[in-house]
Each structure stands twice: as structure tokens, then as C-alpha cells.
Amino acid sequence: MRKIRKSLWHRHKLYRARRARPKSKATFIGVTGSSGKSTAAALLGHILASHGPTYTQVLANAIDALASMLYRRMWKAGEVDYVVFEAGAYGVDTIRPMAELLKPHVAVVTMVRLEHLASFRTLENVALEKRALVDALRPGGLAVLNADDPHVLGMASGARHRVVTFGLTDGADYCVTDTRAAYPEPLSLKIRWRGGTLDLKTRFPAEYLWLPTAAAVATALELGVPPEKVAARVATFQPLANRCQVLVTDGGPHFLVDSAKAPWHSISLAFDMVAKAKVAGKRIVLGQISDYAGSTRKYRDAYNAEREIADQVIYVGDNAHRSGAGQADRDGGRFVELRTPREVSDHIKRTAVAGELILIKSSSNLHLERIALAWTHDVKCWVPVCGKRSGCQGCGLFEVPFEEHRDHVRRRRRAQGWQWLRSLLMADRRR
């Protein structure tokens, strides 16, 4: 019965969403890609908000979230000028229904990589899935594509809409040059386009984040945001939580928290960020690697790269024993193998050096962001795997023991309900 009710509610939301979408006069922008889409969408929304009323939805990027966004808001003409939605693929034919519901005026594609391996198997299948967003563009729509990725650039073939490209390639419409980042110096870059050259300074700690930056900037410029306003907004954008987020503690370590995802294709980029950092001490905490083909040797390959750039490497989780670290590295403290996030947190607190840089890299299931949060909060939720997809900051219950989460949420909802009722009674009295 519960499944039937859930299915009926899902259909009802989709019906309401389809009716709501044509009522809005806003420009709808869909952003997808194997990596970088959350940052690109959030940055684009941040830029557009300086140009007109904007609604941005990232991280909650499946069709249920899109339907809820559309049917609950029921935008009227003039209320919102831009809607930015991040579209995520969770399996074969999951983007197409979202794209057809969104009916985007603009489609942005960051890159194609082999993620969700069990579902897609090949890069070509991933590209076909991402292309659904481009194919759903409204007449006269705009596709903003990564010129450096042949699978993304291939989406321009047979296009019945306008296409602009961005990338390091000389022929890109928005050509990226002079990328520099070496922590604590943040990313800076230049973008050359038909309007001239735009100098950009960001708050990102890594050079590879030029890609979502360029995607957002190219889209904003194409939508008519003045270049000087684009540059000013880029300079004030803070990285998303757990996506190359910088957390500096008072008298303790500097954390680079990249615990939202860890596909094999991007692991080396995170290590390169640490290698280029200009700090005295460096450590790397590695949890779960996600979506890789082949054997568990990937953990050994990662350790061979890590030990060359970090003073200490800490492996945590069920695959911690797969590092292949030699006994000399273990005895000398170059490698530490632990099982739970709390053990890592305790170890770092015992051994921390002021000003050292610690990269926390993992897929989201381990919620390793708690290691950094424990320096500024009283973290009490240390269950190794909680099953929640949202980060600890989004959940907001990391200061509550996991076994008390359900009761805590019930009490909070009850209090909110009473507060809502009191506000209604007060309003009646004022009448």
C-alpha cells in the first residue's frame, strides 16, 4: 500500500509540475555532466542573481526534486527571471524525463566520464544520457559545451540550436588561459572571448576548477550579464560544502574537504592540488573511491601517488587494507590504516600541527567531512555509514547521536508546528 501511495503521489507531482512549467516566463537553464555540474550550476546562479531574480537548485537533482520545484513554486511572470537546475543521471534514461519536464532555454554540459559504471558501462552511453538535456532545448535555445571533451563537443552535431564552446582549446568560443592555483593562493584565470579578455579571481583552492568556472562564466556572458559584474560575482563565490571546500581552524590544520564524491578519473586532480600547495606539512585522508573499473588495485595505485606528495597518508573504511603500504611506511608513520571516521578524527587531533594542510577525499557514504567539522563543532554522530545521501551540513544533525536523530526530528517538527499555529492565532488577534 505504501508503494502504491508513493507512486500516486509521484504521478500527482509530475502532473502539477507539467501544468506549472508553461506558466513561468523565466529563462530555464539545465546543467549536467559527470563532474563539475554542481559547482557550475551554483556559480551560475550566484552570477545571475546580480542580474535578475534567480532560483538555483543544486544537489537535489533527480526528477522528484525537479517536479517539486516546479509545482510548489508555480512561478508567475516577473517573479523570477532565471531558473538554474542541476540535472543528475542515476541510470539509463533518467535525464530525458527531467529534460522534457524542464524544457530548458539553455543546456550546459561540463564533461563526460565513466561514472555509474554498473548502469552505463561505456563512455558513449554516458554521452548519450547527457545529450538528452541538449536535445530537449526549446526552439532558439543555447547549448554551452566543453570544447576539450570530444564526447561533449559531439553534442553539437546536428544541432538545431545555437552552440557556444568553452575550454583550453584555442578554437573555443571562450578560451581559458593562465590558470594558476597553489594553496593558499586561490585559482585565477583568464577567459578570452569575442568581447575581449576577462581576468577572473576565484576562491577555489584547485586549478582544475577552471572548468565549472568557465562553464558558468560563458553562460552568464551569453545571457547578457556585463563582464565586470561577472568578474565581481566570481570573486565572491564560496565553494560548495564538501566540494573542494576550505575549512581553516584557529591554531589547527587547514582542511580541504572533498568528500562528496571520489570517482577514479578525478582522484589525481585532488592529489595535484595538494602537490602544488605551498605549505610546510601535508596529509591526505582517503576513504571510498567510487565508480572505477577493474580490481581494488586502485587503492594501491592511489597510495603510490599519495606517498610522493604527502608527509602522511591515512586510509579509512572497509578498503583501508588495500593500500599496499609496506611495513616500513607503517612503522615510520608515513601510512596509517584506520576503520572509522571517528578514529581518524581522534588521530588527527592528537597529532595535528598548526597550519598543516589536510586533504579529505572520499565518496559521500562515509561522511568524512565530520573529521573537519569536529574542530569547530561538538560532533556526536559518528556512525560509520548512516545511509543518508546529503552531506552532514545539509542534514544538520551531526551534533546529535545517530540513534537520537528520529526523535530529534519529530520534536523539531512538532515545535515548528506549534510555532506556525501561534503565528496564525496572533494574526487573527491583530485582525
Helices and strands as residue ranges (DSSP letters): H 2-20, G 21-23, E 27-32, H 37-48, E 54-57, H 63-73, E 82-86, H 95-102, E 106-109, H 117-120, H 123-135, E 142-146, H 150-153, G 154-156, E 162-167, E 174-182, E 185-193, E 196-201, G 207-209, H 210-222, H 227-236, E 245-248, E 254-258, H 264-276, E 282-286, H 297-306, E 312-316, G 320-322, H 327-331, E 335-338, H 341-351, E 357-361, G 364-366, H 369-373, H 392-395, G 402-404, H 405-430
